[in-house]
């Protein structure tokens, strides 16, 4: 088993340092990815939060859109938080006309589904594969409107007007959350992703 996989963090926008710290605490090496050559050197990728339309434009400006789609299509593990979930979704319910995603997750997401920045909130939720509850921090977060049968739902909002909404999913080596575990100090979600990456490496990148 690969003891310490190398996980890149897409470093065009968002909580890059926080994700790097979290993956290191979870037992992996972390490095930033801004160029195709840097992407080629990592075993997996984290796509942090930010503004999804801006992130889409920056990915294309850095000539990363094509290489990212190719690596994802070839089975590279990836984890997207907040805007990263939108980037990994196959469909956006309220996309801007020119907005593109990287795809891979057979889901439909809605941007800013919980409202504006002032509507940000925190909640303890149960997360499949993680003992106890996870403190979920939602900041202008999306949610999953629809998920195919091939997608495993890992967590839902448990209280309030959004109760029942899907906020964490997995499909094969792809993981996504609506919330930001990198800012909570709880590294268990990142630990789950590191385990996904290790299994992927052991299984011969299939």
Residue frames as a rotation matrix with the C-alpha (Angstrom) as fourth column:
UNK 1
0.578 0.816 0.000 0.00
0.816 -0.578 0.000 0.00
0.000 0.000 -1.000 0.00
UNK 2
-0.157 -0.586 0.795 1.25
0.467 -0.753 -0.463 3.48
0.870 0.299 0.392 -0.83
UNK 3
-0.272 -0.003 -0.962 1.96
0.962 -0.037 -0.272 4.97
-0.035 -0.999 0.012 2.58
UNK 4
-0.141 0.132 -0.981 1.84
0.309 -0.936 -0.171 8.60
-0.941 -0.327 0.091 1.53
UNK 5
0.117 0.247 0.962 0.13
0.990 0.043 -0.131 9.43
-0.074 0.968 -0.239 -1.76
UNK 6
-0.870 -0.399 -0.290 0.67
0.355 -0.914 0.195 12.83
-0.343 0.067 0.937 -3.33
UNK 7
0.125 0.980 0.157 -2.52
0.970 -0.087 -0.229 14.85
-0.210 0.181 -0.961 -3.45
UNK 8
-0.811 -0.379 0.446 -2.62
0.509 -0.832 0.219 18.10
0.288 0.405 0.868 -5.36
UNK 9
-0.006 0.802 -0.597 -4.80
0.681 -0.434 -0.590 21.05
-0.732 -0.410 -0.544 -4.41
UNK 10
0.081 0.113 0.990 -6.01
0.922 -0.386 -0.031 23.12
0.378 0.916 -0.136 -7.35
UNK 11
-0.185 -0.345 -0.920 -4.48
0.805 -0.590 0.059 26.47
-0.563 -0.730 0.387 -6.48
UNK 12
-0.602 0.047 0.797 -6.38
0.587 -0.651 0.482 28.98
0.541 0.758 0.364 -8.57
UNK 13
-0.249 0.579 0.777 -8.84
-0.566 -0.738 0.369 30.07
0.786 -0.348 0.511 -5.88
UNK 14
0.652 0.717 -0.249 -10.15
-0.200 0.479 0.855 29.09
0.732 -0.507 0.455 -2.44
UNK 15
0.745 -0.257 0.616 -8.83
-0.641 -0.020 0.767 27.55
-0.185 -0.966 -0.180 0.80
UNK 16
0.553 -0.575 -0.603 -5.66
-0.290 0.546 -0.786 26.10
0.781 0.609 0.135 -0.69
UNK 17
-0.467 -0.817 0.337 -3.49
-0.602 0.015 -0.798 26.25
0.647 -0.576 -0.499 2.46
UNK 18
-0.086 0.521 0.849 -6.25
-0.943 0.232 -0.238 24.78
-0.321 -0.821 0.472 4.62
UNK 19
0.887 0.405 -0.223 -6.71
-0.460 0.813 -0.357 21.82
0.037 0.419 0.907 2.28
UNK 20
0.184 -0.904 -0.386 -2.94
-0.328 0.314 -0.891 21.24
0.927 0.290 -0.239 2.12
UNK 21
-0.552 -0.359 0.752 -2.77
-0.803 -0.014 -0.596 21.17
0.225 -0.933 -0.281 5.92
UNK 22
0.317 0.784 0.533 -5.76
-0.863 0.471 -0.180 18.82
-0.393 -0.404 0.826 6.15
UNK 23
0.848 -0.006 -0.531 -4.37
-0.314 0.801 -0.510 16.25
0.428 0.599 0.677 3.69
UNK 24
-0.214 -0.975 -0.054 -1.00
-0.398 0.138 -0.907 16.32
0.892 -0.173 -0.418 5.45
UNK 25
-0.424 0.152 0.893 -2.74
-0.898 0.061 -0.436 15.73
-0.121 -0.986 0.111 8.78
UNK 26
0.628 0.753 0.195 -4.60
-0.690 0.655 -0.308 12.85
-0.360 0.059 0.931 7.14
UNK 27
0.287 -0.623 0.728 -1.36
-0.017 0.756 0.654 11.14
-0.958 -0.200 0.206 6.13
UNK 28
0.604 -0.092 0.791 -0.73
0.787 0.226 -0.575 12.28
-0.126 0.970 0.208 2.56
UNK 29
-0.598 -0.759 -0.259 1.67
0.618 -0.642 0.455 14.65
-0.511 0.112 0.852 0.86
UNK 30
0.580 0.812 -0.071 0.07
0.608 -0.489 -0.626 17.85
-0.543 0.320 -0.777 -0.36
UNK 31
-0.656 -0.754 -0.019 1.20
0.538 -0.485 0.689 20.07
-0.529 0.442 0.724 -3.20
UNK 32
0.039 0.670 -0.741 -0.28
-0.245 -0.713 -0.658 22.90
-0.969 0.207 0.136 -5.23
UNK 33
-0.362 -0.058 0.930 -1.43
0.812 0.471 0.345 22.45
-0.458 0.880 -0.123 -8.83
UNK 34
0.170 0.391 -0.905 -1.61
-0.157 -0.895 -0.416 25.38
-0.973 0.213 -0.090 -11.23
UNK 35
-0.122 -0.347 -0.930 -0.08
-0.963 -0.184 0.195 23.95
-0.239 0.919 -0.312 -14.41
UNK 36
0.748 0.440 -0.496 -0.57
-0.590 0.783 -0.196 20.78
0.303 0.439 0.846 -16.47
UNK 37
-0.066 -0.849 -0.524 2.93
-0.226 0.524 -0.821 19.53
0.972 0.064 -0.227 -15.59
UNK 38
-0.741 -0.142 0.657 2.08
-0.659 -0.035 -0.751 19.80
0.129 -0.989 -0.067 -11.88
UNK 39
0.324 0.926 0.193 -1.18
-0.923 0.354 -0.153 17.94
-0.210 -0.129 0.969 -12.43
UNK 40
0.511 -0.158 -0.845 0.72
-0.468 0.773 -0.428 15.12
0.721 0.614 0.321 -14.13
UNK 41
-0.497 -0.861 -0.109 2.80
-0.303 0.290 -0.908 14.58
0.813 -0.418 -0.405 -10.98
UNK 42
-0.543 0.342 0.767 -0.02
-0.827 -0.063 -0.558 14.00
-0.142 -0.938 0.317 -8.47
UNK 43
-0.976 0.217 -0.004 -2.00
0.217 0.976 0.036 10.87
0.012 0.034 -0.999 -7.61
UNK 44
-0.044 0.994 -0.099 -5.22
0.995 0.053 0.087 12.75
0.092 -0.095 -0.991 -6.88
UNK 45
-0.759 -0.172 0.628 -6.66
0.268 -0.962 0.060 16.25
0.594 0.214 0.776 -6.71
UNK 46
-0.217 0.697 -0.684 -8.68
0.861 -0.193 -0.470 18.42
-0.459 -0.691 -0.558 -4.36
UNK 47
-0.463 0.192 0.865 -10.78
0.506 -0.744 0.436 21.22
0.727 0.640 0.248 -5.86
UNK 48
-0.790 0.082 -0.607 -11.44
0.564 -0.289 -0.773 23.79
-0.239 -0.954 0.182 -3.12
UNK 49
0.316 0.933 -0.173 -14.28
0.835 -0.360 -0.415 26.24
-0.450 -0.014 -0.893 -2.69
UNK 50
-0.836 -0.474 -0.276 -14.45
0.283 -0.804 0.523 29.62
-0.470 0.359 0.806 -4.34
UNK 51
0.053 0.837 -0.544 -16.72
-0.539 -0.435 -0.721 31.04
-0.841 0.331 0.428 -7.02
UNK 52
0.131 -0.040 0.991 -17.50
0.372 0.928 -0.011 28.35
-0.919 0.370 0.136 -9.57
UNK 53
0.919 0.229 0.320 -17.81
0.376 -0.269 -0.887 30.59
-0.117 0.936 -0.334 -12.62
UNK 54
0.662 -0.748 -0.045 -14.52
-0.748 -0.663 0.025 32.34
-0.049 0.017 -0.999 -11.80
UNK 55
0.025 -0.656 0.755 -12.84
-0.429 0.675 0.600 29.01
-0.903 -0.338 -0.264 -11.09
UNK 56
0.571 0.259 0.779 -14.02
0.533 0.605 -0.592 27.69
-0.625 0.753 0.208 -14.46
UNK 57
0.978 -0.195 0.074 -12.46
-0.077 -0.664 -0.744 30.70
0.194 0.722 -0.664 -16.24
UNK 58
0.393 -0.882 0.260 -9.20
-0.875 -0.271 0.401 30.39
-0.283 -0.385 -0.878 -14.28
UNK 59
0.210 -0.271 0.939 -8.88
0.011 0.961 0.275 26.67
-0.978 -0.047 0.205 -15.01
UNK 60
0.768 0.107 0.631 -9.16
0.611 0.173 -0.773 27.44
-0.192 0.979 0.067 -18.70
UNK 61
0.884 -0.463 0.059 -6.75
-0.431 -0.858 -0.278 30.40
0.180 0.221 -0.959 -18.42
UNK 62
0.132 -0.856 0.499 -4.14
-0.820 0.189 0.540 28.08
-0.557 -0.481 -0.678 -16.86
UNK 63
-0.107 -0.114 -0.988 -4.66
-0.870 0.492 0.037 25.53
0.482 0.863 -0.152 -19.68
UNK 64
-0.849 -0.212 0.483 -5.89
-0.482 0.684 -0.548 23.01
-0.214 -0.698 -0.683 -17.13
UNK 65
0.062 0.995 0.080 -9.42
-0.885 0.092 -0.456 22.30
-0.461 -0.043 0.886 -18.37
UNK 66
0.484 0.099 -0.869 -8.49
-0.705 0.632 -0.321 19.66
0.518 0.769 0.376 -20.94
UNK 67
-0.515 -0.763 -0.391 -5.84
-0.332 0.598 -0.730 17.91
0.791 -0.246 -0.561 -18.81
UNK 68
-0.718 0.312 0.622 -8.17
-0.635 0.072 -0.769 17.84
-0.285 -0.947 0.146 -15.81
UNK 69
0.376 0.914 -0.154 -11.01
-0.890 0.310 -0.333 16.30
-0.257 0.262 0.930 -17.79
UNK 70
0.243 -0.374 -0.895 -8.61
-0.557 0.702 -0.444 13.70
0.794 0.607 -0.038 -19.21
UNK 71
-0.803 -0.594 0.045 -7.25
-0.358 0.421 -0.833 12.71
0.476 -0.686 -0.551 -15.79
UNK 72
-0.423 0.732 0.533 -10.74
-0.750 0.047 -0.659 12.51
-0.508 -0.679 0.530 -14.30
UNK 73
0.525 0.633 -0.569 -12.00
-0.849 0.443 -0.289 10.44
0.069 0.634 0.770 -17.22
UNK 74
-0.055 -0.658 -0.751 -9.03
-0.403 0.703 -0.586 8.10
0.913 0.271 -0.304 -16.70
UNK 75
0.504 0.411 -0.760 -10.09
0.413 0.658 0.630 7.52
0.759 -0.631 0.161 -13.09
UNK 76
-0.638 -0.753 0.157 -7.98
0.231 -0.383 -0.895 9.95
0.734 -0.535 0.418 -11.05
UNK 77
0.001 0.620 -0.784 -9.50
0.996 0.071 0.058 10.38
0.092 -0.781 -0.618 -7.56
UNK 78
-0.683 -0.160 0.713 -10.74
0.166 -0.984 -0.062 13.87
0.712 0.076 0.699 -6.84
UNK 79
-0.193 0.606 -0.772 -12.48
0.971 0.003 -0.241 15.62
-0.143 -0.796 -0.589 -3.97
UNK 80
-0.554 0.076 0.829 -14.43
0.311 -0.905 0.291 18.83
0.772 0.419 0.478 -4.44
UNK 81
-0.416 0.428 -0.802 -15.69
0.850 -0.131 -0.510 21.03
-0.324 -0.894 -0.310 -1.59
UNK 82
0.050 0.584 -0.810 -18.38
0.156 -0.806 -0.571 23.67
-0.986 -0.098 -0.132 -2.19
UNK 83
0.439 0.086 -0.894 -17.49
-0.777 -0.464 -0.426 25.16
-0.451 0.882 -0.137 -5.60
UNK 84
-0.679 -0.729 -0.087 -15.37
-0.698 0.605 0.382 22.05
-0.226 0.320 -0.920 -6.12
UNK 85
-0.416 0.649 0.637 -18.58
0.258 0.756 -0.602 20.01
-0.872 -0.086 -0.482 -5.99
UNK 86
0.595 0.643 -0.482 -19.99
-0.231 -0.438 -0.869 22.19
-0.770 0.628 -0.112 -8.77
UNK 87
-0.006 -0.702 -0.712 -16.82
-0.967 -0.178 0.184 21.70
-0.256 0.689 -0.678 -10.84
UNK 88
-0.889 -0.375 0.263 -17.13
-0.336 0.924 0.183 17.90
-0.312 0.074 -0.947 -10.56
UNK 89
-0.088 0.950 0.301 -20.85
-0.037 0.299 -0.954 17.79
-0.995 -0.095 0.009 -11.33
UNK 90
-0.642 -0.045 0.766 -22.05
0.713 0.333 0.617 16.71
-0.283 0.942 -0.181 -14.76
UNK 91
-0.124 0.714 0.689 -24.93
0.685 -0.441 0.580 19.20
0.718 0.544 -0.435 -14.63
UNK 92
-0.924 -0.077 -0.374 -25.69
0.322 -0.682 -0.657 22.59
-0.205 -0.728 0.655 -13.02
UNK 93
-0.096 0.993 0.073 -29.35
0.953 0.113 -0.280 23.48
-0.286 0.042 -0.957 -12.54
UNK 94
0.859 0.414 -0.301 -28.74
0.367 -0.908 -0.201 27.24
-0.356 0.062 -0.932 -12.76
UNK 95
-0.085 -0.983 0.165 -25.52
0.837 0.020 0.547 27.51
-0.541 0.184 0.821 -14.76
UNK 96
0.151 0.002 -0.989 -24.52
-0.366 -0.929 -0.058 30.69
-0.918 0.371 -0.139 -16.50
UNK 97
0.887 0.385 -0.254 -24.66
-0.361 0.238 -0.902 30.34
-0.287 0.892 0.350 -20.31
UNK 98
0.478 -0.780 -0.403 -20.88
-0.566 0.077 -0.820 30.00
0.671 0.620 -0.405 -20.77
UNK 99
0.115 -0.447 0.887 -20.17
-0.965 0.160 0.206 28.01
-0.235 -0.880 -0.413 -17.60
UNK 100
0.285 -0.124 -0.951 -18.48
-0.428 0.871 -0.242 24.64
0.858 0.476 0.195 -17.96
UNK 101
0.667 -0.152 0.729 -17.69
-0.665 0.320 0.675 21.91
-0.337 -0.935 0.112 -15.45
UNK 102
-0.484 -0.860 -0.159 -15.07
-0.871 0.457 0.180 19.22
-0.082 0.226 -0.971 -15.37
UNK 103
0.398 0.793 -0.460 -17.70
-0.790 0.552 0.267 16.55
0.466 0.257 0.846 -14.81
UNK 104
-0.682 -0.600 -0.417 -17.41
-0.360 0.773 -0.523 13.03
0.636 -0.207 -0.743 -13.50
UNK 105
-0.886 0.456 0.084 -20.17
0.075 0.320 -0.945 12.98
-0.457 -0.831 -0.317 -10.90
UNK 106
-0.692 0.695 0.193 -23.57
0.413 0.162 0.896 11.98
0.592 0.700 -0.399 -12.29
UNK 107
-0.235 0.570 -0.788 -25.37
0.869 -0.240 -0.433 14.68
-0.435 -0.786 -0.439 -10.31
UNK 108
0.067 0.295 0.953 -27.22
0.546 -0.810 0.213 17.93
0.835 0.506 -0.215 -10.84
UNK 109
-0.436 -0.279 -0.856 -26.19
0.885 -0.304 -0.352 20.72
-0.162 -0.911 0.379 -8.46
UNK 110
0.631 0.581 0.514 -27.70
0.602 -0.785 0.147 24.11
0.489 0.217 -0.845 -7.68
UNK 111
-0.452 -0.863 0.225 -25.29
0.568 -0.474 -0.673 26.98
0.687 -0.176 0.705 -7.04
UNK 112
-0.913 0.000 0.409 -25.73
-0.263 -0.766 -0.587 29.11
0.313 -0.643 0.699 -3.89
UNK 113
-0.329 0.854 -0.403 -28.68
0.292 0.498 0.817 26.89
0.898 0.151 -0.413 -3.02
UNK 114
-0.095 0.263 -0.960 -28.68
0.989 0.133 -0.062 27.91
0.111 -0.956 -0.273 0.65
UNK 115
0.887 0.452 -0.091 -28.62
0.458 -0.887 0.060 31.63
-0.054 -0.095 -0.994 -0.10
UNK 116
0.603 -0.648 0.465 -26.06
-0.146 -0.663 -0.735 34.41
0.784 0.375 -0.494 0.08
UNK 117
-0.415 -0.897 -0.155 -23.05
0.097 0.126 -0.987 34.83
0.905 -0.425 0.034 2.34
UNK 118
-0.533 0.243 0.810 -25.27
-0.788 -0.491 -0.372 36.12
0.307 -0.837 0.453 5.16
UNK 119
0.584 0.812 0.025 -27.15
-0.784 0.555 0.278 32.82
0.212 -0.182 0.960 5.06
UNK 120
-0.240 -0.755 -0.610 -24.03
-0.351 0.653 -0.671 30.80
0.905 0.053 -0.422 5.87
UNK 121
0.555 0.461 0.693 -24.51
-0.817 0.143 0.559 28.35
0.158 -0.876 0.456 8.73
UNK 122
-0.659 -0.734 -0.162 -23.05
-0.646 0.663 -0.378 25.38
0.385 -0.144 -0.911 10.58
UNK 123
0.518 0.820 0.245 -24.65
-0.849 0.456 0.267 22.07
0.107 -0.347 0.932 11.50
UNK 124
-0.550 -0.600 0.580 -23.59
-0.652 0.743 0.150 18.71
-0.521 -0.296 -0.800 12.88
UNK 125
0.446 0.684 -0.577 -24.49
-0.894 0.375 -0.247 16.01
0.047 0.626 0.778 10.34
UNK 126
0.350 -0.282 0.893 -24.02
-0.137 0.928 0.346 12.26
-0.927 -0.243 0.286 10.07
UNK 127
0.268 -0.428 -0.863 -21.59
-0.959 -0.209 -0.193 11.30
-0.098 0.879 -0.467 7.31
UNK 128
0.985 0.166 0.055 -21.42
-0.158 0.980 -0.124 7.74
-0.074 0.114 0.991 5.95
UNK 129
0.536 -0.829 -0.161 -18.00
0.486 0.459 -0.744 6.21
0.690 0.321 0.649 6.57
UNK 130
-0.504 -0.646 0.573 -17.16
-0.136 -0.596 -0.791 8.61
0.853 -0.476 0.213 9.41
UNK 131
-0.329 0.353 -0.876 -17.89
0.859 0.498 -0.121 7.80
0.394 -0.792 -0.467 13.05
UNK 132
-0.356 0.264 -0.896 -20.07
0.652 -0.617 -0.441 10.23
-0.669 -0.742 0.048 14.96
UNK 133
0.758 0.638 0.135 -21.07
0.571 -0.549 -0.610 13.53
-0.316 0.539 -0.781 13.41
UNK 134
-0.373 -0.821 0.431 -19.19
0.926 -0.359 0.119 16.02
0.057 0.444 0.894 11.25
UNK 135
0.058 0.332 -0.941 -19.36
0.368 -0.884 -0.290 19.77
-0.928 -0.330 -0.173 11.78
UNK 136
-0.118 -0.001 0.993 -20.48
0.993 0.016 0.118 21.03
-0.016 1.000 -0.001 8.39
UNK 137
-0.266 -0.067 -0.962 -19.78
0.225 -0.974 0.006 24.69
-0.937 -0.215 0.274 7.56
UNK 138
0.116 0.438 0.891 -21.90
0.977 0.109 -0.181 25.96
-0.177 0.892 -0.415 4.67
UNK 139
-0.258 -0.264 -0.929 -20.77
0.113 -0.964 0.243 29.19
-0.960 -0.042 0.278 2.95
UNK 140
0.032 0.387 -0.922 -22.81
-0.880 -0.427 -0.210 30.15
-0.475 0.817 0.326 -0.15
UNK 141
-0.673 -0.445 0.591 -23.02
-0.304 0.895 0.328 26.42
-0.675 0.041 -0.737 -0.64
UNK 142
-0.419 0.540 -0.730 -24.57
-0.768 0.219 0.602 24.34
0.485 0.813 0.323 -3.41
UNK 143
-0.158 0.279 0.947 -26.67
-0.557 0.767 -0.319 21.26
-0.816 -0.578 0.034 -2.85
UNK 144
-0.988 -0.155 0.019 -27.33
-0.085 0.636 0.767 18.21
-0.131 0.756 -0.641 -4.99
UNK 145
-0.251 0.948 -0.194 -30.73
-0.927 -0.293 -0.233 18.41
-0.278 0.121 0.953 -6.66
UNK 146
0.852 0.498 -0.163 -30.54
-0.524 0.795 -0.305 15.03
-0.023 0.345 0.938 -8.37
UNK 147
-0.300 -0.927 0.224 -28.18
-0.863 0.364 0.351 12.06
-0.406 -0.088 -0.909 -8.12
UNK 148
0.120 0.303 -0.945 -28.20
-0.755 0.646 0.111 8.95
0.644 0.701 0.306 -10.28
UNK 149
0.950 0.306 0.063 -28.35
-0.281 0.752 0.597 5.45
0.135 -0.585 0.800 -8.84
UNK 150
0.478 -0.848 -0.228 -24.60
0.573 0.498 -0.651 5.12
0.666 0.181 0.724 -9.37
UNK 151
-0.286 -0.534 0.795 -23.97
-0.248 -0.761 -0.600 7.92
0.926 -0.369 0.085 -6.87
UNK 152
-0.122 0.165 -0.979 -23.73
0.858 0.513 -0.020 7.13
0.499 -0.842 -0.204 -3.14
UNK 153
0.410 0.321 0.854 -25.32
-0.153 -0.898 0.412 9.75
0.899 -0.299 -0.319 -0.90
UNK 154
-0.375 -0.707 -0.600 -23.05
0.552 0.349 -0.757 10.25
0.745 -0.615 0.260 2.12
UNK 155
-0.727 0.105 -0.678 -24.77
0.588 -0.413 -0.695 13.08
-0.353 -0.904 0.239 4.00
UNK 156
-0.071 0.762 0.644 -27.88
0.661 -0.447 0.602 15.22
0.747 0.468 -0.472 4.07
UNK 157
-0.689 0.033 0.724 -28.91
-0.430 -0.823 -0.372 18.34
0.583 -0.567 0.581 5.95
UNK 158
-0.677 0.357 -0.644 -30.70
0.582 0.795 -0.171 17.16
0.451 -0.490 -0.746 9.07
UNK 159
-0.220 0.585 -0.781 -32.46
0.789 -0.364 -0.495 20.26
-0.574 -0.725 -0.381 10.41
UNK 160
-0.477 0.030 -0.879 -34.15
-0.103 -0.994 0.022 23.45
-0.873 0.101 0.477 9.28
UNK 161
0.408 0.765 -0.498 -35.84
-0.541 -0.237 -0.807 24.40
-0.736 0.599 0.317 6.00
UNK 162
0.100 -0.457 -0.884 -33.23
-0.962 0.182 -0.202 22.54
0.253 0.871 -0.422 3.92
UNK 163
-0.180 -0.166 0.970 -33.60
-0.646 0.764 0.011 19.26
-0.742 -0.624 -0.245 5.83
UNK 164
0.543 0.353 0.762 -33.14
0.176 0.840 -0.514 16.28
-0.821 0.413 0.394 3.54
UNK 165
0.875 -0.257 -0.410 -31.04
-0.483 -0.419 -0.769 18.09
0.026 0.871 -0.490 0.96
UNK 166
0.780 -0.624 0.050 -28.02
0.626 0.779 -0.049 16.09
-0.009 0.069 0.998 -0.25
UNK 167
0.880 -0.474 0.016 -24.71
-0.473 -0.877 0.087 17.70
-0.027 -0.084 -0.996 0.73
UNK 168
-0.189 -0.965 0.180 -22.12
-0.822 0.256 0.509 14.92
-0.537 -0.052 -0.842 0.31
UNK 169
0.879 0.472 -0.071 -21.76
-0.414 0.679 -0.606 12.27
-0.238 0.562 0.792 -2.39
UNK 170
-0.275 -0.944 0.183 -19.34
-0.549 0.311 0.776 9.70
-0.789 0.113 -0.604 -3.75
UNK 171
0.900 0.415 -0.133 -19.12
-0.353 0.514 -0.781 8.00
-0.256 0.750 0.610 -7.12
UNK 172
0.711 -0.696 -0.104 -16.17
0.511 0.613 -0.602 5.63
0.483 0.375 0.791 -7.44
UNK 173
-0.179 -0.893 -0.413 -12.98
0.977 -0.113 -0.180 7.63
0.114 -0.436 0.893 -6.78
UNK 174
-0.555 0.042 0.831 -14.82
0.161 -0.974 0.157 10.97
0.816 0.221 0.534 -6.77
UNK 175
-0.212 0.407 -0.888 -15.94
0.976 0.044 -0.213 12.61
-0.047 -0.912 -0.407 -3.52
UNK 176
-0.574 0.035 0.818 -17.76
0.221 -0.955 0.196 15.92
0.788 0.294 0.540 -3.06
UNK 177
-0.268 0.503 -0.822 -19.22
0.944 -0.035 -0.330 17.96
-0.194 -0.864 -0.465 -0.22
UNK 178
0.469 0.520 0.714 -21.29
0.599 -0.781 0.176 21.14
0.649 0.345 -0.678 -0.19
UNK 179
1.000 -0.019 0.015 -19.49
-0.023 -0.576 0.817 22.23
-0.007 -0.817 -0.576 2.96
UNK 180
0.423 -0.891 0.162 -15.95
-0.451 -0.363 -0.816 23.13
0.786 0.272 -0.555 3.99
UNK 181
0.930 -0.078 -0.360 -14.32
0.327 0.625 0.708 20.50
0.170 -0.776 0.607 6.26
UNK 182
0.080 -0.988 0.132 -10.92
0.748 -0.028 -0.663 22.11
0.659 0.151 0.737 5.70
UNK 183
-0.335 -0.193 0.922 -11.84
-0.237 -0.930 -0.281 25.05
0.912 -0.313 0.266 7.95
UNK 184
0.665 0.728 0.170 -13.37
-0.374 0.127 0.919 23.04
0.647 -0.674 0.356 10.81
UNK 185
-0.146 -0.797 0.586 -10.18
-0.985 0.061 -0.164 21.46
0.095 -0.601 -0.794 12.16
UNK 186
0.289 0.308 0.906 -11.77
-0.370 0.909 -0.191 18.02
-0.883 -0.281 0.377 11.70
UNK 187
-0.345 -0.598 -0.724 -9.73
-0.894 -0.026 0.448 16.09
-0.287 0.801 -0.525 9.14
UNK 188
-0.332 0.218 0.918 -11.87
-0.088 0.962 -0.260 12.93
-0.939 -0.167 -0.300 8.93
UNK 189
0.797 0.603 -0.038 -13.41
-0.068 0.027 -0.997 13.77
-0.600 0.797 0.063 5.55
UNK 190
0.414 -0.748 -0.518 -9.92
-0.901 -0.255 -0.352 14.32
0.132 0.612 -0.779 4.17
UNK 191
-0.467 -0.560 0.684 -8.91
-0.684 0.719 0.122 11.06
-0.560 -0.411 -0.719 5.83
UNK 192
0.325 0.679 0.659 -11.69
0.068 0.678 -0.732 9.30
-0.943 0.282 0.174 3.95
UNK 193
0.910 -0.004 -0.416 -10.43
-0.399 -0.286 -0.871 10.80
-0.115 0.958 -0.261 0.70
UNK 194
-0.080 -0.996 -0.023 -6.84
-0.994 0.078 0.081 9.76
-0.079 0.030 -0.996 1.42
UNK 195
-0.321 0.032 0.946 -8.11
-0.261 0.958 -0.121 6.20
-0.910 -0.286 -0.299 1.94
UNK 196
0.782 0.612 0.116 -9.93
0.008 0.177 -0.984 6.38
-0.623 0.770 0.134 -1.42
UNK 197
0.599 -0.632 -0.491 -6.66
-0.792 -0.379 -0.479 7.47
0.117 0.675 -0.728 -3.05
UNK 198
-0.375 -0.768 0.519 -4.67
-0.818 0.537 0.203 4.69
-0.435 -0.348 -0.830 -1.39
UNK 199
0.080 0.494 0.866 -7.17
0.041 0.866 -0.498 2.07
-0.996 0.075 0.049 -2.55
UNK 200
0.920 0.246 -0.306 -7.05
-0.250 -0.234 -0.940 3.50
-0.303 0.941 -0.154 -6.06
UNK 201
0.187 -0.941 -0.282 -3.27
-0.980 -0.158 -0.123 3.20
0.071 0.299 -0.952 -6.14
UNK 202
-0.441 -0.314 0.841 -3.32
-0.523 0.851 0.044 -0.35
-0.729 -0.421 -0.539 -4.79
UNK 203
0.336 0.705 0.625 -5.89
0.161 0.611 -0.775 -1.41
-0.928 0.361 0.092 -7.37
UNK 204
-0.406 -0.661 0.631 -3.63
0.717 0.198 0.668 -0.33
-0.566 0.724 0.394 -10.20
UNK 205
-0.700 0.126 -0.703 -5.35
-0.271 -0.957 0.098 2.92
-0.661 0.260 0.704 -11.09
UNK 206
-0.829 0.492 0.265 -8.41
0.523 0.515 0.679 1.20
0.198 0.702 -0.684 -12.51
